[in-house]
Amino acid sequence: MRLSGLAVLAAIALAGCTGTPRLGKGAPSADRPNILIVMTDDQSWPHASAYGSDLVDTPAFDRIARSGVLLDNGWVSAPSCGPSRASLITGQDFWRLGPAAMNHTIWQAGTETVFDHLARAGYATGFTGKGWAPGNYKVAGRTESPTGPGFNAHRIAQPGSKVSKVDYSANFDDFLKGAGDKPFLFWVGINEPHRPYFEGVGKLNGKVVEPGEVPDYVPDEPAARGDVADYAYEIEWADGELGEILDTLEKRGELSNTLIVFTSDNGMPFPRAKGMLYASGAHMPMAIAWPAGFAGGRRSAQFVQMPDFGPTIMAAAGLPIPTEMNGHDLLPMLRGQVQTLRDEAVMGMERHFPGGRPDGAGYPSRALRTAEWLFVRNYTPDAYPAGNPQSDVWPEDDPTGGFGDVDGGPTKTLIVKDRARLAQWYDRAFGKRPAEELYAVRDGKTEYVNLAADPKYAAVRKELSARLQRELVRREDPRAMGRGSEFDAWMRKYPVMGSNEAGLQ
């Protein structure tokens, strides 16, 4: 997290502190489920104990997984805060959302979300914490966030920590009191494990990462191990908040008929993770439960992507799925009625951090992921994928002074300052990349050996490249259809944080 962005996030967290649920005019129905979306901020797969991770203990997440379906192959549409969140609530691939396909721009007028649809159908809607962000929705004529009215009045103090002061469970309880007998759609946007961290908070709370326990894209050094421990602590803190929310539902007798979706927006805030199309940035922990709607205690390896939650929510609420939603309704799969949903994930990026390159430019790229392969197309291979090494627009809390798509922190500082000794990690995180990347990923194989230029894999590369292009065109991606200048124009219009007008919401 960057110092220059703190005011922005504070505004997001406080938006709508005196919120009132948006109550639609539809008649209440005992058959319609409540819907709860819980999204953490910057949590990579497999960092939940239900996946067998030794890094964290997440009993609340595990509770959802046990009562529902644990998803092993959950992927983003874009591994970046705003576009990822937008793709979930609109049910669309991020590239279909105009300026909202990038961070720190604006919401596009006329783009509707599940919150809009369900409010009209009689649902009470709202959010606490971080909803759709960072961006400006007021210029689209909205008076409320795309995730509904905000509930952030209740605050808590966390001495010796930098976790959010938002009291998620108390705010949720406020929302429920105002919802009456209406079914509800509520978003809990937990800010953790987003940076900044209170350095050493993990160790202070008993989290110790031993040598050999860091992800392979993080150097196995004391500073980095401590950084990972701090990240793990924040995941466990977030899980505690989730547990309180589940307890609230249970005490009110609402747990059985509540569809609960848990995921994160993008990968961990470390080099070669968040903002990248590798598994570290794009593979999400996901679990979905609805005890009254489908049997639990199952695990699925089906490819699921963020836009799928939009149609799923519409179907669960008994509403027609809007034609603009191009995600899949997951209910048939969750009920065991469909064996194969899809055999790939298609995702991409336009821009994460504005100010990391001249004129607000990003690093446009697209990727196709199958059980065996990861193919990445980089549209501007001459650019730096993590931002320029130095930038004139830079936050004071990041001593590296560059590579803006990577949040400042001890691991980033270590790699940049000791780049000669840690050349392997430096190049993987910050080095330029060719126009095409091809990795064999079956059985968890590494994403470091690029096979795109290897003649032995020429046929595979050609087939995956064509397959990706077909999918992008079918799904109306302007970048793939020769209209990338549309995105470039938005980036030039909003080149730095705050340039999308004062009063970010």
C-alpha positions in Angstrom: 0.0 0.0 0.0 1.3 3.4 -1.0 1.4 6.4 1.3 0.0 8.6 -1.4 -3.0 6.3 -1.7 -3.9 6.2 2.0 -6.3 9.2 1.7 -8.0 7.4 -1.2 -8.5 4.2 0.8 -9.7 6.1 3.8 -12.4 7.8 1.7 -13.4 4.4 0.4 -13.6 2.8 3.9 -15.6 5.7 5.3 -18.0 6.1 2.3 -21.6 5.9 3.5 -20.8 5.7 7.2 -24.5 6.5 7.9 -25.7 4.0 5.3 -29.3 2.8 5.0 -30.0 -0.4 3.2 -31.2 0.2 -0.3 -34.6 -1.5 -0.2 -36.2 -2.6 -3.4 -40.0 -2.6 -4.1 -40.3 -6.4 -4.7 -42.2 -8.5 -2.3 -40.2 -10.3 0.3 -40.1 -14.1 -0.2 -39.0 -16.8 2.2 -37.7 -18.8 -0.7 -35.2 -16.3 -2.0 -31.8 -16.7 -0.4 -29.8 -14.0 1.2 -26.5 -13.5 -0.5 -23.2 -12.6 1.2 -20.0 -11.8 -0.8 -16.8 -11.8 1.2 -13.7 -10.6 -0.5 -10.3 -10.2 1.1 -7.7 -7.9 -0.4 -4.5 -9.5 -1.9 -4.7 -13.1 -0.8 -3.2 -15.8 -3.1 -4.2 -19.4 -3.5 -3.5 -21.7 -1.6 -3.2 -19.6 1.5 -6.1 -21.1 3.5 -5.9 -24.2 5.7 -8.7 -25.9 3.8 -6.2 -26.2 0.9 -3.6 -27.8 3.2 -1.6 -24.6 3.6 0.8 -24.7 6.6 1.3 -20.9 6.4 -2.1 -20.0 7.8 -4.9 -21.3 10.0 -8.3 -20.2 8.6 -11.2 -21.9 10.5 -13.9 -19.6 9.2 -12.9 -20.1 5.5 -12.7 -23.8 6.2 -16.2 -23.7 7.6 -17.5 -22.3 4.3 -15.6 -25.0 2.4 -17.0 -27.8 4.6 -20.5 -26.6 4.3 -20.2 -25.9 0.6 -17.8 -26.5 -2.3 -14.1 -25.7 -2.1 -12.9 -24.5 -5.5 -9.4 -25.5 -6.5 -9.3 -23.7 -9.8 -10.6 -20.2 -9.1 -9.2 -17.5 -11.3 -9.6 -13.7 -11.7 -10.6 -11.9 -14.8 -7.8 -9.3 -14.0 -5.3 -9.6 -11.0 -5.9 -6.0 -9.9 -8.2 -4.5 -7.3 -10.8 -2.4 -9.2 -11.1 -4.5 -12.4 -11.3 -7.7 -10.4 -14.1 -6.4 -8.2 -15.9 -4.9 -11.2 -15.9 -8.2 -13.1 -17.5 -10.0 -10.1 -20.3 -7.6 -9.5 -21.1 -7.1 -13.3 -20.7 -10.7 -14.3 -18.5 -9.6 -17.2 -14.9 -10.0 -18.3 -13.0 -6.9 -17.2 -12.2 -5.7 -20.7 -15.9 -5.1 -21.4 -16.1 -2.5 -18.7 -14.6 0.5 -20.4 -12.5 2.7 -18.0 -13.3 0.3 -15.1 -10.9 -2.1 -16.7 -8.1 -0.2 -15.1 -7.4 1.0 -11.5 -7.9 4.6 -10.6 -10.3 5.6 -13.3 -14.1 5.9 -13.3 -17.2 3.8 -13.4 -18.8 3.7 -16.8 -22.3 5.2 -16.9 -25.0 2.6 -17.7 -22.9 -0.4 -16.4 -25.2 -2.2 -13.9 -24.2 -4.6 -11.2 -25.9 -7.4 -9.3 -26.6 -4.9 -6.5 -28.6 -2.8 -8.9 -30.6 -5.8 -10.2 -31.3 -7.3 -6.9 -32.3 -4.0 -5.3 -34.9 -3.5 -8.0 -36.1 -7.1 -7.2 -36.7 -6.3 -3.5 -33.4 -7.1 -1.9 -31.8 -5.0 0.7 -28.2 -4.2 -0.5 -25.1 -2.7 1.0 -21.4 -3.1 1.8 -18.8 -2.6 4.5 -15.1 -2.1 4.1 -13.8 -1.9 0.6 -16.4 -2.2 -2.1 -15.6 -1.4 -5.8 -12.3 0.5 -5.5 -10.2 2.4 -6.3 -12.2 4.6 -8.7 -14.8 7.3 -9.0 -18.4 6.3 -9.5 -20.0 9.7 -9.0 -19.1 10.8 -12.5 -21.4 8.0 -13.8 -24.3 9.6 -12.1 -24.3 7.2 -9.1 -24.9 8.5 -5.6 -23.9 5.1 -4.1 -21.1 2.7 -4.8 -21.6 0.0 -7.4 -21.8 -2.3 -4.3 -24.6 -0.3 -2.8 -24.8 2.0 0.2 -21.8 1.8 2.6 -21.9 0.7 6.3 -18.7 1.8 8.0 -19.8 3.7 11.0 -18.4 1.2 13.5 -14.7 1.3 14.1 -12.3 -0.6 16.2 -8.7 0.1 17.5 -5.9 -2.4 16.7 -2.8 -1.3 18.7 0.4 -2.6 17.4 -1.1 -3.4 14.0 -1.9 -1.7 10.7 -5.1 -3.7 10.0 -8.2 -1.8 9.0 -10.2 -0.1 11.8 -13.5 -1.1 10.1 -15.6 -3.2 12.4 -17.1 -5.4 9.7 -19.3 -7.6 11.9 -20.8 -4.6 13.8 -21.5 -2.8 10.5 -23.1 -6.0 9.1 -25.3 -6.1 12.1 -26.4 -2.5 11.5 -27.3 -3.4 8.0 -29.3 -6.4 9.0 -31.3 -4.3 11.5 -32.3 -2.0 8.7 -33.1 -4.7 6.2 -36.1 -5.9 8.1 -37.7 -9.0 6.5 -36.2 -8.3 3.1 -33.7 -10.9 1.6 -30.3 -9.2 1.4 -27.2 -8.9 -0.8 -24.3 -7.7 1.2 -20.6 -7.2 0.4 -18.0 -7.6 3.1 -14.8 -6.1 1.7 -12.1 -7.0 4.2 -9.0 -4.8 3.6 -6.5 -7.4 4.7 -3.9 -8.7 3.8 -3.4 -5.5 1.8 -0.3 -3.5 2.8 1.0 -1.7 4.7 2.0 -4.1 7.4 3.2 -3.3 10.9 6.7 -4.9 10.4 7.1 -7.8 12.7 3.4 -8.1 13.6 3.5 -11.7 12.5 6.3 -12.7 14.8 4.7 -10.7 17.6 1.6 -12.8 17.2 3.4 -16.2 17.0 3.7 -16.4 13.2 7.1 -17.7 12.3 8.0 -18.6 8.7 10.9 -21.1 8.7 13.6 -21.4 6.0 12.0 -23.3 3.0 8.5 -22.1 3.8 8.2 -19.1 1.6 6.6 -19.3 -1.9 9.2 -20.0 -4.6 8.8 -16.5 -6.1 10.0 -15.0 -2.8 13.7 -15.1 -1.9 14.3 -17.4 1.2 15.9 -14.6 3.2 15.1 -13.4 6.8 13.6 -10.1 5.7 11.3 -11.8 3.2 10.3 -14.6 5.7 9.3 -11.9 8.2 7.3 -10.2 5.5 5.5 -13.4 4.6 4.8 -13.9 8.3 3.2 -10.5 8.5 1.1 -11.3 5.5 0.0 -14.6 7.1 -1.0 -12.8 10.3 -3.2 -10.4 8.3 -5.0 -13.4 6.6 -5.7 -14.9 10.0 -6.9 -11.6 11.3 -9.3 -11.4 8.3 -10.5 -14.9 8.9 -11.4 -14.0 12.5 -13.6 -11.2 11.1 -15.2 -13.6 8.7 -15.9 -16.0 11.7 -17.8 -13.2 13.5 -19.9 -12.6 10.5 -20.8 -16.3 10.1 -21.7 -16.4 13.8 -24.0 -13.4 13.3 -25.8 -15.2 10.5 -26.1 -18.4 12.6 -27.5 -16.6 15.6 -30.1 -15.0 13.4 -31.1 -18.3 11.9 -30.1 -17.1 8.4 -27.0 -19.3 7.7 -28.8 -22.1 5.9 -30.5 -20.0 3.4 -27.6 -17.6 2.7 -25.5 -18.1 -0.4 -22.0 -17.3 0.7 -19.2 -16.5 -1.8 -15.7 -16.1 -0.5 -12.7 -15.0 -2.7 -10.0 -12.4 -3.0 -9.4 -9.8 -5.6 -5.9 -10.7 -6.6 -2.7 -12.3 -5.4 -0.4 -11.4 -2.5 1.3 -8.0 -2.5 4.7 -9.3 -3.3 7.0 -9.2 -6.4 5.8 -11.4 -9.3 2.4 -11.9 -7.6 -0.3 -9.2 -7.4 -0.9 -7.6 -10.8 0.7 -10.5 -12.7 -1.0 -13.2 -14.8 1.0 -16.0 -13.1 -0.7 -18.2 -10.6 0.7 -16.2 -7.8 -1.3 -13.2 -8.9 -4.3 -14.7 -10.6 -5.2 -17.9 -8.8 -7.6 -17.2 -5.9 -8.9 -19.0 -2.8 -12.6 -19.6 -3.5 -15.4 -21.4 -1.6 -19.1 -21.1 -2.1 -21.8 -22.4 0.2 -25.6 -22.5 0.4 -26.8 -25.3 2.7 -30.4 -24.9 1.6 -29.4 -24.8 -2.1 -26.8 -27.5 -2.7 -25.0 -30.3 -0.8 -21.7 -29.3 0.8 -18.5 -31.1 1.8 -17.3 -31.3 -1.8 -14.2 -30.1 -3.7 -14.2 -29.1 -7.4 -11.3 -28.8 -9.9 -13.6 -27.0 -12.4 -12.2 -23.7 -13.8 -14.2 -20.9 -12.2 -13.6 -17.2 -12.9 -14.7 -14.0 -11.2 -17.4 -13.1 -13.8 -19.2 -16.4 -13.0 -20.4 -15.0 -9.7 -22.7 -12.4 -11.3 -24.9 -14.9 -13.2 -24.8 -17.3 -10.2 -26.2 -14.6 -7.9 -28.9 -13.7 -10.4 -29.9 -17.3 -10.8 -29.9 -17.9 -7.0 -32.2 -14.9 -6.6 -34.6 -16.4 -9.2 -33.9 -13.5 -11.6 -33.2 -13.7 -15.4 -29.5 -13.4 -16.2 -28.9 -10.1 -18.1 -27.6 -10.7 -21.6 -24.5 -8.5 -21.0 -23.3 -11.0 -18.3 -20.9 -13.4 -20.0 -19.9 -15.4 -17.0 -21.3 -18.8 -16.3 -24.1 -19.7 -13.8 -22.3 -22.0 -11.4 -25.4 -23.5 -9.8 -25.7 -26.5 -12.1 -22.1 -27.3 -11.4 -22.5 -26.8 -7.7 -25.5 -29.1 -7.7 -23.6 -31.8 -9.5 -25.8 -31.4 -12.7 -22.9 -30.3 -14.9 -19.6 -32.2 -15.0 -17.5 -29.9 -17.2 -18.0 -26.1 -16.9 -15.0 -25.1 -19.1 -11.5 -26.3 -19.5 -9.6 -23.0 -19.4 -9.4 -19.6 -17.8 -9.0 -16.4 -19.9 -7.7 -13.3 -18.2 -5.7 -10.2 -18.7 -4.4 -6.8 -17.5 -4.4 -3.3 -18.7 -3.0 -1.1 -15.9 -2.6 -1.6 -12.1 -0.7 1.4 -10.7 -1.1 4.8 -12.5 2.1 6.7 -12.4 4.5 3.8 -12.9 5.0 4.7 -16.5 4.8 7.9 -18.6 1.3 9.2 -19.5 -0.4 6.7 -17.2 0.5 3.8 -19.5 -0.1 0.2 -18.3 1.2 -3.2 -19.4 -1.6 -4.7 -21.5 -1.5 -8.5 -21.6 -3.8 -11.4 -21.9 -3.4 -15.1 -20.8 -5.0 -18.5 -21.4 -4.6 -21.1 -18.6 -5.4 -24.8 -19.0 -4.6 -27.8 -16.8 -1.4 -28.2 -18.7 -0.3 -24.8 -20.0 -0.1 -21.1 -19.3 0.2 -18.9 -22.4 0.7 -15.2 -22.0 0.5 -12.5 -24.7 2.3 -9.2 -23.9 1.2 -6.4 -26.2 4.1 -4.0 -25.2 7.1 -6.2 -24.6 9.5 -3.2 -24.7 7.9 -1.8 -21.5 8.6 -2.9 -18.0 5.9 -5.2 -16.8 6.0 -4.0 -13.1 6.5 -0.3 -14.0 9.6 1.7 -14.8 12.6 1.3 -12.6 12.3 5.0 -11.6 9.3 7.3 -11.6 8.7 11.0 -10.9 5.5 10.2 -9.2 6.3 8.1 -6.2 5.1 7.4 -2.7 7.3 8.3 0.3 6.8 4.9 1.9 8.5 2.9 -0.8 12.3 3.5 -0.8 12.8 1.7 -4.1 11.4 4.6 -6.2 10.1 2.5 -9.0 8.4 -0.6 -10.3 5.0 0.8 -9.3 2.9 -2.2 -9.9 4.5 -3.9 -6.9 3.5 -2.6 -3.5 6.4 -1.3 -1.3 7.5 -3.6 1.4 10.5 -5.4 2.9 10.6 -8.1 0.2 10.5 -5.6 -2.7 13.2 -3.5 -1.0 15.4 -6.5 -0.5 15.3 -7.6 -4.1 15.8 -4.1 -5.5 18.6 -3.1 -3.2 20.4 -6.4 -3.4 19.7 -7.1 -7.1 23.1 -8.4 -8.0 23.0 -11.2 -5.4 19.3 -11.8 -6.0 19.5 -11.4 -9.7 17.2 -14.4 -10.3 14.3 -12.9 -8.3 15.0 -9.4 -9.6 14.7 -10.5 -13.2 11.6 -12.6 -12.6 9.8 -9.8 -10.8 11.0 -6.7 -12.7 12.7 -7.7 -15.9 11.2 -7.2 -19.4 9.3 -10.1 -20.9 9.0 -11.3 -24.5 5.8 -10.8 -26.5 4.8 -14.4 -25.8 5.3 -16.7 -22.8 4.6 -20.4 -22.6 4.9 -22.5 -19.4 4.2 -26.1 -18.7 2.1 -26.0 -15.5 0.8 -29.5 -15.1 1.3 -31.0 -11.6 2.3 -27.6 -10.2 5.4 -27.2 -12.4 7.1 -23.9 -12.2 6.2 -20.8 -14.3 9.8 -19.8 -14.8 11.0 -21.7 -17.9 9.5 -19.9 -20.9 9.1 -22.4 -23.7 7.6 -20.0 -26.3 10.8 -19.8 -28.4 11.6 -23.5 -28.1 11.0 -25.2 -31.5 9.9 -28.4 -29.8 6.8 -26.5 -28.5 6.1 -24.4 -31.6 2.9 -26.3 -32.3 1.6 -25.9 -28.8 2.4 -22.2 -28.8 0.7 -21.7 -32.1 -2.5 -23.6 -31.0 -2.7 -21.8 -27.7 -2.1 -18.4 -29.3 -4.9 -19.0 -31.8 -7.2 -20.4 -29.1 -6.6 -17.3 -26.9 -7.3 -15.0 -29.8 -10.6 -16.8 -30.7 -11.8 -16.5 -27.1 -10.9 -12.8 -26.8 -12.7 -12.0 -30.0 -15.7 -14.1 -29.0 -15.8 -12.3 -25.7 -15.5 -8.8 -27.3 -12.1 -7.7 -26.0 -11.3 -4.4 -27.7 -7.5 -4.9 -27.2 -7.6 -8.2 -29.2 -9.9 -6.7 -31.8 -7.5 -3.9 -32.8 -9.1 -1.3 -30.6 -6.5 -1.1 -27.7 -6.3 2.6 -28.2 -9.6 2.9 -26.3 -7.9 1.6 -23.2 -4.8 3.7 -23.9 -6.9 6.9 -24.1 -8.5 6.2 -20.7 -5.0 5.7 -19.2 -3.8 9.0 -20.6 -6.8 10.7 -19.3 -6.2 9.4 -15.7 -2.4 9.2 -15.5 -1.8 9.3 -11.8 -3.6 8.5 -8.5 -6.3 11.2 -7.9 -6.4 12.3 -11.6 -9.9 10.8 -11.9 -11.2 13.9 -10.1 -11.0 14.9 -6.5 -13.4 13.1 -4.2 -12.6 9.5 -5.1 -15.2 7.1 -3.8 
